[in-house]
Amino acid sequence: MSHGLEKTLSPVAGKLASNRYLVVIATSFMTILPLILIGSFALILSQPIVDYHVLNPQDFFYPFMKKWAELAEVYGPHLNFLFGITLGSQGIYLSLAIAYNTAIKQRMNVFMTMLVAFVSFLLVNSQYVDWHWDTTYFGGTGLFSAILTTFISVEFYHFLVRKKVGSIDFPDTVPASLKESISALVPLACVFLFMGSIRLVLAEVFATSFPQLMMMIGQPLNIAVDTVFGVSLASVISQIGWWFGIHSSAILSVVMPSFDANTLENAAAFAVGTPLSELPRIVTSSFYFNFVAIGGGGATLGLVLLMMRSKSIQIRTVAKLAIVPGIFGINEPILFGLPIVLNPIFLLPFLGAQVVNIFLCYGAMSVGLVHRTVMNVSSTVPVGLGQVLSSLDPRALGLTIVCIIANMAVYYPFYRMFEKEKLAEEQQEVHTLDEAIEVL
């Protein structure tokens, strides 16, 4: 099985991981993570998670929720504004991050590349409405459009610069910064005219816009990943890549825009007063990274807990090194220290543990046992806290414990098999050492 997977799937996973566009997208999402977190917290603080009117005045949380509501009346609009210009404008920042990372990789002028991306984004993703910017597609609804707009404009600009289109030879006495800015005039004009023509054709001929078109194309993918089978497929494919040593983020970058679009859809619904129990989407970034990949890719925290009581000195030592990072969602110590990577014994549980979590968490959220996620929380937030924060539901802690126990059950038979091998190896080493001592 290991040989067959390596022969058929490793080349595909390798190509995905080495694709520079996917690598740039994955890196860019990580680049703007602080803005996403700030916007998420601003949204949560803008209104109480429970309406105090539905609580009994004698309830423990009644005074707290009432005070929160009073503060939200004063400061809520300002926090909503902060949300709007951070998480609510994620498309702009993702576009700038893609331009920045592309310029760094291709050793181009960083500022000019970001300028090209920003102006192109505004040309295609916005318009004037009563002499004000239309910000409809600045956030999650414009993510797909932002990604394509940025890559098209930046690649076109870099092509023109490399071909020295519009380049002018200046005397050495002219400052380098002035030379570069004047030489960029023609490439910039060509890019903006091209992006403007896309806007013109779509508006005048097809009565639509580029972001609307991308939403039509991307909507099926958003819906597909927001199903238990769609997200399970994405999980299995990414974990196969991880098993070969290819970081899962490189492969998940294909569906990350859909994850984030679903997150923003939930955030927008919550911002207008939708109850946490009635949010539209289940599968979001936090659903995957906090509820599915508990302890890191492969949901390995359950395995680490099993290893803590191992009779094998080697396994127990690796567990002691991996337990604290695992609680914070970092599992490279166990992936490469046990190892799990390229270890046929752990292939099936490494693929299956996350699928088990998907079914458990998707089912719990679909029937309302636990709130759906509304906040984009980093995967490095400690296990338990990350789940509660992302869903604003203390019951998420209980669901997390259930998932960890289920993961321990998935890993247990394979772990026992591996432990048996390691114990045999350690006993053989002790026997060999005893023989050497006797010879001496």
BELQUIUR-V844704 format. One record per residue. RES is the residue in one letter. PHI is phi in radians with two decimals (999 if undefined). OMEGA is omega in radians with two decimals (* if undefined). Layout:
# BELQUIUR-V844704
res	phi	omega
RES	PHI	OMEGA
RES	PHI	OMEGA
This chain:
# BELQUIUR-V844704
res	phi	omega
M	999	3.13
S	-1.08	-3.14
H	-1.13	-3.13
G	-1.13	3.11
L	-1.12	-3.14
E	-1.09	-3.09
K	-1.26	-3.02
T	-1.67	-3.00
L	-1.75	-3.11
S	-1.04	3.11
P	-1.05	-3.14
V	-1.16	3.13
A	-1.09	3.12
G	-1.11	3.13
K	-1.16	3.10
L	-1.09	-3.08
A	-1.23	-3.12
S	-1.66	3.12
N	-1.16	-2.99
R	-1.18	3.12
Y	-1.20	3.13
L	-1.18	3.11
V	-1.11	3.13
V	-1.12	3.13
I	-1.08	3.13
A	-1.06	3.13
T	-1.13	-3.09
S	-1.20	3.07
F	-1.08	3.11
M	-1.20	-3.13
T	-1.09	-3.07
I	-1.64	-3.11
L	-0.99	3.12
P	-1.02	3.12
L	-1.14	3.13
I	-1.10	-3.12
L	-1.18	3.13
I	-1.09	3.11
G	-1.10	3.13
S	-1.13	3.14
F	-1.16	3.11
A	-1.07	3.13
L	-1.11	-3.10
I	-1.13	-3.09
L	-1.29	-3.05
S	-1.22	3.11
Q	-2.72	-3.13
P	-1.16	-3.09
I	-1.32	3.09
V	-2.33	3.09
D	-1.24	-3.06
Y	-1.15	3.13
H	-1.14	-3.12
V	-1.54	-3.13
L	-1.67	3.03
N	-1.36	-3.14
P	-0.96	3.13
Q	-1.51	-3.12
D	-1.11	-3.10
F	-1.06	-3.04
F	-1.55	-3.07
Y	-1.03	-3.14
P	-1.07	-3.12
F	-1.13	-3.12
M	-1.17	3.11
K	-1.14	3.13
K	-1.12	3.11
W	-1.05	-3.13
A	-1.12	3.13
E	-1.15	3.10
L	-1.18	-3.13
A	-1.13	3.10
E	-1.10	-3.11
V	-1.53	-3.01
Y	-1.74	-3.11
G	-0.95	3.14
P	-1.03	3.13
H	-1.23	3.09
L	-1.19	3.08
N	-1.13	3.08
F	-1.14	3.08
L	-1.07	3.07
F	-1.05	-3.09
G	-1.13	-3.10
I	-1.61	3.05
T	-1.96	-3.13
L	-1.13	-3.14
G	-1.24	3.09
S	-2.09	-3.05
Q	-1.02	-3.11
G	-1.04	3.13
I	-1.09	-3.06
Y	-1.21	3.07
L	-1.13	3.10
S	-1.06	3.13
L	-1.14	3.14
A	-1.16	3.10
I	-1.10	3.12
A	-1.09	-3.14
Y	-1.08	-3.09
N	-1.17	3.08
T	-1.17	3.13
A	-1.10	3.12
I	-1.10	-3.11
K	-1.15	-3.08
Q	-1.68	3.08
R	0.99	3.09
M	-1.88	3.10
N	-1.09	-3.02
V	-1.18	-3.08
F	-1.12	-3.12
M	-1.09	3.13
T	-1.12	3.11
M	-1.19	3.09
L	-1.13	3.09
V	-1.02	-3.11
A	-1.12	-3.08
F	-1.15	-3.14
V	-1.14	3.12
S	-1.12	3.09
F	-1.05	-3.13
L	-1.15	3.14
L	-1.05	-3.00
V	-1.69	-2.99
N	-1.81	-3.12
S	-2.51	3.10
Q	-2.87	3.07
Y	-1.49	3.01
V	-2.22	-3.06
D	0.93	3.10
W	1.13	3.02
H	-2.22	3.08
W	-1.14	3.01
D	-1.50	-3.06
T	-1.75	-3.07
T	-0.96	-3.04
Y	-1.87	3.08
F	-1.46	-3.06
G	-1.80	-3.04
G	-1.10	-3.12
T	-1.20	-3.14
G	-1.93	-3.07
L	-1.12	-3.13
F	-1.05	3.12
S	-1.11	3.14
A	-1.08	-3.12
I	-1.12	-3.11
L	-1.20	3.13
T	-1.01	-3.11
T	-1.16	-3.13
F	-1.10	-3.13
I	-1.11	-3.08
S	-1.19	-3.11
V	-1.19	3.13
E	-1.13	3.11
F	-1.12	3.13
Y	-1.09	-3.14
H	-1.13	3.09
F	-1.09	-3.13
L	-1.12	3.14
V	-1.16	3.14
R	-1.12	3.11
K	-1.44	3.12
K	1.00	3.08
V	-1.22	-3.13
G	1.38	-3.13
S	-1.23	-3.11
I	-2.16	3.09
D	-1.49	-3.14
F	-1.84	3.03
P	-1.12	-3.12
D	-1.13	-3.11
T	-1.31	-3.14
V	-1.36	-3.14
P	-0.99	-3.09
A	-1.07	-3.13
S	-1.12	3.11
L	-1.20	3.09
K	-1.00	-3.07
E	-1.18	-3.11
S	-1.22	3.12
I	-1.20	3.14
S	-1.17	-3.14
A	-1.45	-3.06
L	-1.03	-3.09
V	-1.17	3.08
P	-1.01	3.12
L	-1.11	-3.14
A	-1.09	3.13
C	-1.10	-3.13
V	-1.13	-3.09
F	-1.16	3.08
L	-1.14	3.13
F	-1.15	3.14
M	-1.16	3.09
G	-1.14	3.11
S	-1.18	3.06
I	-1.07	3.11
R	-1.06	-3.09
L	-1.11	-3.10
V	-1.11	-3.12
L	-1.12	-3.11
A	-1.30	-3.01
E	-1.52	-3.09
V	-1.65	-3.04
F	-1.91	3.10
A	0.92	3.10
T	-2.52	3.09
S	-2.32	-3.11
F	-1.08	3.11
P	-1.11	3.08
Q	-1.11	3.11
L	-1.11	3.13
M	-1.15	3.09
M	-1.14	3.11
M	-1.09	-3.13
I	-1.32	-3.06
G	-1.44	-3.11
Q	-1.00	3.09
P	-1.03	3.12
L	-1.21	3.09
N	-1.02	-3.14
I	-1.19	-3.10
A	-1.12	-3.12
V	-1.30	3.11
D	-1.56	3.03
T	-2.20	-3.09
V	-1.11	-3.12
F	-1.41	3.12
G	-1.14	-3.13
V	-1.24	3.08
S	-1.15	3.10
L	-1.12	3.10
A	-1.07	3.14
S	-1.12	-3.10
V	-1.09	-3.12
I	-1.12	-3.13
S	-1.17	-3.13
Q	-1.27	3.04
I	-1.07	3.09
G	-1.08	3.14
W	-1.10	-3.12
W	-1.09	3.08
F	-1.53	3.12
G	1.60	3.13
I	-1.68	-3.03
H	-0.99	-3.04
S	-1.11	-3.12
S	-1.09	3.13
A	-1.15	-3.12
I	-1.49	-3.14
L	-1.19	3.13
S	-1.04	3.10
V	-1.16	-3.08
V	-1.83	-3.14
M	-1.01	3.08
P	-1.00	3.11
S	-1.23	3.07
F	-0.99	-3.09
D	-1.24	3.09
A	-1.10	3.09
N	-1.16	3.08
T	-1.06	-3.12
L	-1.18	3.08
E	-1.14	3.07
N	-1.14	-3.13
A	-1.11	3.13
A	-1.13	3.12
A	-1.14	3.13
F	-1.16	-3.12
A	-1.12	3.14
V	-1.71	3.00
G	1.79	3.10
T	-1.15	3.12
P	-1.05	-3.13
L	-1.03	-3.12
S	-1.34	-3.07
E	-2.11	3.12
L	-1.11	-2.97
P	-1.28	-3.00
R	-2.03	3.08
I	-1.77	-3.05
V	-1.47	3.11
T	-2.25	3.09
S	-1.04	-3.12
S	-1.21	3.07
F	-1.01	-3.07
Y	-1.28	-2.98
F	-1.44	3.13
N	-1.79	-3.06
F	-1.66	-3.07
V	-1.65	-3.09
A	-1.55	-3.08
I	-1.29	-3.09
G	1.56	-3.11
G	1.99	-3.12
G	-0.96	-3.09
G	1.64	-3.12
A	0.85	-2.96
T	-1.52	-3.13
L	-1.07	3.09
G	-1.06	3.11
L	-1.15	3.13
V	-1.06	3.12
L	-1.12	3.05
L	-1.11	-3.07
M	-1.17	-3.09
M	-1.07	-3.12
R	-1.90	-3.11
S	-1.20	3.06
K	-1.39	3.13
S	-1.40	3.13
I	-1.11	-3.11
Q	-1.09	-3.12
I	-1.13	-3.13
R	-1.14	3.11
T	-1.14	3.10
V	-1.07	-3.13
A	-1.09	-3.14
K	-1.12	3.11
L	-1.33	-3.00
A	-1.68	-2.98
I	-1.15	-3.11
V	-1.20	3.05
P	-1.00	-3.14
G	-1.10	3.10
I	-1.11	3.12
F	-1.69	3.03
G	1.36	-3.14
I	-1.99	-3.03
N	-2.16	3.06
E	-1.02	3.11
P	-1.00	-3.14
I	-1.49	3.13
L	-1.09	-3.07
F	-1.86	-3.12
G	-1.62	-3.12
L	-1.23	-0.06
P	-1.74	2.95
I	-1.77	3.14
V	-1.03	3.12
L	1.05	3.08
N	-1.82	-3.05
P	-1.02	-3.11
I	-1.08	-3.03
F	-1.72	-3.09
L	-1.04	-3.07
L	-1.09	3.11
P	-1.17	3.12
F	-1.12	3.07
L	-1.41	-2.97
G	-1.49	-3.06
A	-1.05	-3.14
Q	-1.19	3.13
V	-1.10	3.08
V	-1.05	3.11
N	-1.10	3.13
I	-1.06	-3.12
F	-1.14	-3.13
L	-1.14	-3.06
C	-1.29	3.12
Y	-1.09	3.13
G	-1.12	-3.13
A	-1.12	-3.12
M	-1.35	-3.11
S	-1.20	-3.14
V	-1.73	3.05
G	1.54	3.09
L	-1.19	3.10
V	-2.38	3.12
H	-1.12	3.04
R	-1.31	-3.03
T	-1.33	3.14
V	-2.17	-3.04
M	-2.08	3.13
N	-1.47	-3.07
V	-1.87	-3.14
S	-1.05	3.13
S	-1.21	-3.13
T	-1.57	3.00
V	-1.19	-3.05
P	-0.90	3.11
V	-1.00	-3.07
G	1.79	3.12
L	-1.18	-3.12
G	-1.07	-3.13
Q	-1.21	-3.14
V	-1.19	-3.12
L	-1.13	-3.06
S	-1.18	-3.12
S	-1.83	-3.06
L	0.94	-3.08
D	-2.43	3.12
P	-1.03	3.12
R	-1.14	3.11
A	-1.09	3.10
L	-1.12	3.09
G	-1.11	3.10
L	-1.10	3.12
T	-1.10	3.12
I	-1.09	3.11
V	-1.05	-3.14
C	-1.11	-3.13
I	-1.10	3.11
I	-1.09	3.11
A	-1.09	3.11
N	-1.14	3.08
M	-1.08	3.13
A	-1.16	3.13
V	-1.15	-3.07
Y	-1.38	-2.92
Y	-0.94	-3.09
P	-1.09	3.14
F	-1.31	3.08
Y	-1.09	3.12
R	-1.09	3.10
M	-1.10	-3.14
F	-1.17	3.14
E	-1.08	3.13
K	-1.06	3.10
E	-1.10	-3.10
K	-1.17	3.09
L	-1.11	3.10
A	-1.11	3.13
E	-1.13	-3.12
E	-1.17	3.08
Q	-1.14	3.11
Q	-1.15	3.12
E	-1.14	3.11
V	-1.12	3.13
H	-1.10	3.13
T	-1.12	3.13
L	-1.16	3.11
D	-1.09	3.11
E	-1.11	-3.14
A	-1.14	3.13
I	-1.14	-3.14
E	-1.11	3.11
V	-1.10	3.12
L	-1.14	*
